[in-house]
Amino acid sequence: MGIADRKEREKLEMKRLIMEASMRMFLEVGYEKTSIRNIAEKIEYSPATIYLYYKDKDELLYDLQAQAFEQLFEVFKEKATSRSPMKKLEQIAKAYVQFGLEKPDLYDLMFIIRSPMKKLEREDGSEAWDNGASCFNFLLEVIQQAIDQKLLKFKDRSVAALSIWAMVHGLVSLNVRCRLKVMDMEEDGIVGAIDVTIDEYLKMIKI
């Protein structure tokens, strides 16, 4: 192995250490209470070392978000396998909700806190949230199949995707923030109610 290859491997290893320590601290302590200095202390390096890789905490979180969305995308590919577009939409919706319910702190970092959305501006002044693109495009493709087969009341796939996403996100975020406690139900009951809600919603938008 040459010097350049060894340096690249060391660089990737350091970045991995930084990201692993950051993720643990963001989930255990919270994003707002975690600083670059805290992360540096965790891996026993100076803050200057981390700044060689990330200019600020938002940039670091953005990379961590990308990893989290890769996890969610893998869940979609594993769980949403039906040949029927409507059944596949159901599988996507339930996989999304299950992911959020099982990993509420990670979901919070992905969808609820405002950081690191200010990092999205591109050099040309436009903005795009590339982290969520693979998952959203997966949803769009299935919706388009349903529209082509005249199975959905929606005609515009973007409007359909926004509606479905808003529904499942609402269910997860209400639970993440403990707002579903107003239903005065045991946890199993809440999960069951969420499941039925998804089923009923999909019936409403089906032709």
N, C-alpha and C positions, 0 to 999 in steps of 0.2 A: 504494500500500500504506500502510495506516494505521500509527500508532505501535504499537498493540497487536499487529497482525499481524507487524510487523518484530521485536518483542520475542519473540514466540512462535517465530518462525523462528530467531532467534539462540539461544534456549533449546534448541530441538531440535538445532541444529547443535553446540552445546557438549556436549549429552548424547551425540551421535554420536561426537564426538572422544574423550570420556571412555571410552565403551564400546569403541571400536576400540583405543585404547591399552591398556586393561585386558585385552582379549582377547589381544592380542599378548604382553603381559607374563605373563599367567597360563599361556599355552601355552609360552613360551620359558623363563621363569624358574621358574614354578611358583606355585601359588596362595599357599602358605604364605610364600614368600619375597618376595611382592609386597605392598607397603603402599600406602596412600592417598597418602603422600608420594612414593613412587616413581612412581606414576601421574601425579601432579601435575607432577613434574619432566619426565616424558616429553612432556607436552603444553604445558610451559612456563607453567603457571599455579600459583597457590598451592593448598595442600591445602584451604583454606577455600572455594575455588571448587567443588571436588568435593563438599564437604559441603553445599552448597546443593542438590545433586541427589540425593545418597545419604547416608544416615546412617552407613553403615559398609560394609565390604568385602563382607559377606554379601549385603546388599541389591543391591549392584552385580553380584555373581555371579549372583544370582537373575534379574536382567534379561538377563544374557548367556545364561543357561541357556534362557530363553524363546526367544531368537533361535536357539539351537542346535536346540531342538525344532521350531521352524518349518522348519528345514532338513531334519530327519529326516522330518517330516510331508510335505514336498514330495517327498522321495524315495519314501515310501510311495505317494503318489498317482501318481507317475510309473512306478514299477516294479510295483506290485500292481494289475493291471488285468484279470485274468482274470474271466470270469463264473462259473467254477467256484469255490465257496468253498474247497475243499481246495487247489486250485492257487493260489488267492489267498493262502492261509495260507503256502504254500511261498514265494511271492514276497515276502511281508512278512518272513518269517524270514530269507531270504537277503539281502534289502535291508538289514535291520537289522544283520546280521553284516558285510556289506560296508561299511556306513557306519562301524561301529566299527573295522574293520581298517584302513580308509583314513584315519581320523581318530582315532587312539588317544588323543592328548592331549585333544582335545575330548570324546571319550567319557568320559575320566577325570573331567573337570569336570562332565559331565552326570549320571553314574551312580555313580562310585566314591568320590570324596571326600565327607566328611560335610557340609561346608558346601555350601550355605546352608540346610540343612533346618530349622535352628532358627528360621528366619524364617516358617515356615508357619502358625504359630498365628494364627487369625482373632480378631476382636474378641469373638465369642461363645464363644471357648475351643476351638472345633473346629479341626481341622487338615485341609488338603488340599493336594496337590501339583499345583497348576493347570498348571504348566509341561508336565507330561507327559500332560495330559488328552486333547489332540487325538489323539496317537499311540495312546494306550491305548484310547480310544473307537473308533478306526478298527479296531483289532484285535478289540474286543468285537463290533462289528457283523458282521464277517466270521465270527467264531466262532458267533454266533447264527444266521446263515444256514446254517452247516454243521450245527448242532444241529437246526434246523427241518427240514432235508432228511435227517436221520438218517444223517449221514456221520461223526459223531464219537462215540467211546465216552463222552465227558463229557456230563453232563446239565446241569451248572451252568456258565454261560459264564464267570463270574469265576474259578472253579477252573481251567477250561481255559486262560484267558488267563494266569493266574499260572504254570501249568505250562509253557506255551510260552515265555513271557517268561523264566522262570528258565533254561530250556534255552539260548536264544540268548544271554542275558546271561552265562551261565556260560562259553560258548564264547569270547565276546569278551573278558571280563575275564581269563580264563586267558591269552589271547594278549597282552592289553595289559600284564599283569604278567609276561610272558615265561615263564609256567609250562609252556607247551606245548613248551618246549625239552626237557623230559623225554622226549618222543617220539623225539628224535634224528632229526629229519627236516628236509629243506630246506624253505624257506618255501612253495614251491609245493606240496609234499607236505602240509604242515599245512593249507593252504587247501583242498586237495582233500579231506582227511580231515574237515574241518569241514562241507563241502558234503554229503558222504555221511552224516555224522552227522545232519544236519537231515532228509535224505530218509528215513533209517531211523526216526527218531523219529516223523515224521508218519505213516509206515506203521503204527507201533505204536498210535497213538491213533485211527486210522481204523477204522470198522466194516467 
